[in-house]
Amino acid sequence: MTALYLKQKGFTVFTAENGDEALEIISHTIPQLILLDIEMPGRDGFEVCQEIRKQLIVPIIFISVRKQLVDKLTSFELGADDYLTKPFDFDELEARIRANIRRYHVNLAKGAKRLKYGDLEIHIDNKLCYLNGELIPLTAKEMKLLIQLAQYPKRIWSHDQLYDDIWSMDATGNIQTVKVHIRNLRKKLEKSNDVKYIHTVRGFGYSFSMEKNDRASR
């Protein structure tokens, strides 16, 4: 019911049956906000919240039948931003979600380390990417890859270097993994044909710079 309501309100919603599924989802995508229940199969919401905070600082709202003060305090101590007791009104939930997202983005604008290349804005500390003011949904690996490239404009990175740095593994035989992620990243960042950000340096790898299409090397 909650997921359906939020979809009807225009939100993109990812659902998880348990804590492990939730952690798997955030390993591939960075949501604007996370709703957590305390009581879940396997890991409880408290443990999942701790794990999430090791990776992300996006807002977390607990929704739970537990009304005791100790549960609310524990949630906040572990990094939650809000707590809503079941049963709740869907309009109130929506209002809290929008308020938390709004406050989060205001805080981002105040002090986060950012890179800006024309209409492309990358929030390094908060792992967010905006193009023409619109939040671009990137997976965790895509975000790491973009930050690595954008922090060192015009530097040439080999496939092996990128794989070793982003995936933290021996890169032998995994060039295709890098190519696939670069291709997906280009599709998301280069929606128009006016500007190119990621360039192929044939025989070497990739570099990052903002260039008009007629100068871009693919």
C-alpha positions as CSV (number, residue, x, y, z in Angstrom):
1,M,0.0,0.0,0.0
2,T,2.7,2.5,0.9
3,A,4.7,1.8,-2.2
4,L,1.6,2.1,-4.4
5,Y,0.7,5.4,-2.8
6,L,4.1,6.9,-3.3
7,K,4.3,5.8,-6.9
8,Q,0.9,7.5,-7.5
9,K,2.5,10.6,-6.0
10,G,5.3,10.6,-8.6
11,F,8.1,8.9,-6.6
12,T,10.2,6.1,-8.0
13,V,10.1,3.3,-5.5
14,F,12.3,0.4,-4.8
15,T,11.0,-2.2,-2.4
16,A,12.9,-4.9,-0.3
17,E,11.5,-7.8,1.6
18,N,14.3,-7.8,4.1
19,G,17.5,-6.0,5.2
20,D,19.8,-7.9,2.9
21,E,17.7,-7.0,-0.1
22,A,17.7,-3.3,0.9
23,L,21.5,-3.3,1.2
24,E,21.8,-5.0,-2.2
25,I,19.6,-2.2,-3.7
26,I,21.7,0.6,-2.4
27,S,24.8,-1.0,-3.6
28,H,23.5,-0.4,-7.2
29,T,21.6,2.8,-6.8
30,I,21.6,5.9,-4.6
31,P,18.0,6.8,-3.5
32,Q,17.0,10.3,-2.3
33,L,15.4,8.9,0.8
34,I,15.1,5.5,2.6
35,L,12.1,4.2,4.6
36,L,12.9,1.5,7.1
37,D,10.9,-0.7,9.4
38,I,12.5,-1.9,12.6
39,E,11.0,-5.4,12.4
40,M,12.1,-7.2,9.3
41,P,13.1,-10.8,8.5
42,G,16.8,-11.4,9.2
43,R,18.6,-8.2,10.1
44,D,16.4,-5.7,11.9
45,G,16.0,-2.1,10.8
46,F,18.5,-0.9,13.4
47,E,21.3,-3.0,12.0
48,V,20.4,-2.1,8.4
49,C,20.5,1.6,9.3
50,Q,24.0,1.2,10.7
51,E,25.1,-0.5,7.5
52,I,23.5,2.2,5.3
53,R,25.2,5.0,7.2
54,K,28.6,3.5,6.4
55,Q,27.8,4.2,2.7
56,L,25.2,6.9,2.4
57,I,24.0,10.1,4.1
58,V,20.6,10.3,2.4
59,P,17.6,10.8,4.8
60,I,16.3,7.7,6.6
61,I,12.8,7.6,8.0
62,F,11.8,4.8,10.4
63,I,8.2,3.6,10.2
64,S,7.3,1.2,12.9
65,V,4.5,0.0,15.2
66,R,6.9,0.5,18.2
67,K,5.9,3.6,20.2
68,Q,8.4,3.3,23.0
69,L,10.7,6.3,23.4
70,V,13.8,4.0,23.6
71,D,13.1,2.8,20.0
72,K,12.8,6.3,18.7
73,L,16.0,7.4,20.5
74,T,17.9,4.3,19.2
75,S,16.8,5.2,15.7
76,F,18.1,8.7,15.9
77,E,21.4,7.6,17.6
78,L,22.0,5.2,14.7
79,G,21.5,8.0,12.1
80,A,17.8,8.2,11.3
81,D,16.4,11.6,10.4
82,D,12.7,11.0,11.3
83,Y,10.4,8.4,13.0
84,L,6.8,7.8,12.1
85,T,4.6,5.4,14.2
86,K,2.1,3.0,12.5
87,P,-0.7,3.3,11.7
88,F,0.0,6.6,9.9
89,D,-1.8,8.9,7.5
90,F,-0.3,8.7,4.0
91,D,-0.5,12.4,3.5
92,E,1.6,12.9,6.6
93,L,4.1,10.4,5.3
94,E,4.4,12.2,2.0
95,A,4.8,15.5,3.8
96,R,7.6,14.1,6.0
97,I,9.3,12.6,2.9
98,R,9.2,15.8,1.0
99,A,10.4,17.8,4.0
100,N,13.3,15.5,4.6
101,I,14.4,15.5,1.0
102,R,14.1,19.3,0.8
103,R,16.1,19.8,4.0
104,Y,18.7,17.4,2.7
105,H,19.2,19.3,-0.5
106,V,19.4,22.6,1.3
107,N,22.2,21.2,3.5
108,L,24.0,19.9,0.5
109,A,24.1,23.3,-1.1
110,K,25.6,24.8,2.1
111,G,28.9,23.0,2.3
112,A,29.3,19.9,0.2
113,K,32.4,19.6,-1.9
114,R,31.3,19.9,-5.5
115,L,32.6,19.8,-9.0
116,K,30.9,21.8,-11.7
117,Y,31.4,21.5,-15.5
118,G,28.9,23.7,-17.2
119,D,25.4,22.2,-16.5
120,L,26.9,19.2,-14.8
121,E,27.3,19.4,-11.1
122,I,28.8,16.6,-9.0
123,H,28.4,16.5,-5.2
124,I,31.4,14.4,-4.1
125,D,30.7,14.1,-0.4
126,N,27.0,13.2,-0.9
127,K,27.4,11.1,-4.0
128,L,24.9,13.0,-6.1
129,C,24.9,14.2,-9.7
130,Y,22.8,17.0,-11.3
131,L,22.5,17.9,-15.0
132,N,20.6,21.1,-15.8
133,G,19.4,21.1,-12.2
134,E,17.9,17.6,-12.5
135,L,19.1,14.8,-10.3
136,I,20.6,12.0,-12.4
137,P,20.0,8.5,-10.9
138,L,23.4,6.8,-10.9
139,T,24.4,3.5,-9.5
140,A,27.0,3.4,-6.8
141,K,29.7,2.2,-9.2
142,E,28.7,4.8,-11.9
143,M,29.0,7.5,-9.2
144,K,32.4,6.4,-8.1
145,L,33.6,6.1,-11.7
146,L,32.3,9.6,-12.5
147,I,34.0,11.2,-9.5
148,Q,37.3,9.5,-10.3
149,L,37.2,10.8,-13.8
150,A,35.9,14.3,-13.1
151,Q,38.3,15.0,-10.2
152,Y,41.2,14.8,-12.7
153,P,40.1,16.4,-16.0
154,K,42.1,15.4,-19.1
155,R,44.0,12.7,-17.2
156,I,44.0,9.5,-19.1
157,W,42.9,6.4,-17.2
158,S,43.4,2.9,-18.5
159,H,40.7,0.2,-18.2
160,D,42.8,-1.7,-15.7
161,Q,43.4,1.4,-13.5
162,L,39.7,2.2,-13.4
163,Y,38.7,-1.4,-12.6
164,D,41.3,-1.7,-9.9
165,D,40.3,1.6,-8.2
166,I,36.5,1.3,-8.5
167,W,36.1,-2.4,-8.0
168,S,39.1,-3.0,-5.8
169,M,40.1,-6.2,-7.6
170,D,42.7,-7.5,-9.9
171,A,41.6,-6.0,-13.3
172,T,42.8,-8.8,-15.5
173,G,40.2,-9.8,-18.0
174,N,37.5,-7.3,-16.7
175,I,37.9,-4.6,-19.3
176,Q,34.3,-5.2,-20.5
177,T,32.9,-4.3,-17.1
178,V,34.5,-0.9,-17.3
179,K,33.3,-0.4,-20.9
180,V,29.7,-1.3,-19.9
181,H,29.7,1.2,-17.0
182,I,31.2,3.9,-19.1
183,R,28.6,3.4,-21.8
184,N,25.8,3.6,-19.3
185,L,27.3,6.7,-17.7
186,R,27.5,8.4,-21.1
187,K,23.9,7.6,-21.8
188,K,22.8,9.3,-18.6
189,L,25.1,12.4,-18.9
190,E,25.1,13.0,-22.6
191,K,21.3,13.1,-23.2
192,S,21.8,15.9,-25.8
193,N,24.4,15.9,-28.6
194,D,25.7,19.3,-27.5
195,V,28.3,18.4,-24.9
196,K,30.4,15.3,-24.2
197,Y,32.1,14.7,-20.9
198,I,33.7,11.2,-21.2
199,H,36.1,10.7,-24.0
200,T,37.8,7.5,-25.4
201,V,41.5,7.8,-25.9
202,R,42.0,5.0,-28.3
203,G,44.6,2.5,-27.3
204,F,44.9,3.9,-23.7
205,G,41.5,4.3,-22.0
206,Y,39.3,7.3,-21.0
207,S,39.6,10.9,-20.0
208,F,37.1,13.5,-18.7
209,S,36.6,17.1,-20.0
210,M,33.6,19.2,-21.1
211,E,33.7,19.6,-24.9
212,K,31.3,20.5,-27.6
213,N,30.1,17.7,-29.7
214,D,32.1,18.7,-32.8
215,R,35.3,18.4,-30.8
216,A,34.4,15.3,-28.8
217,S,36.3,12.1,-29.4
218,R,34.3,8.9,-29.0
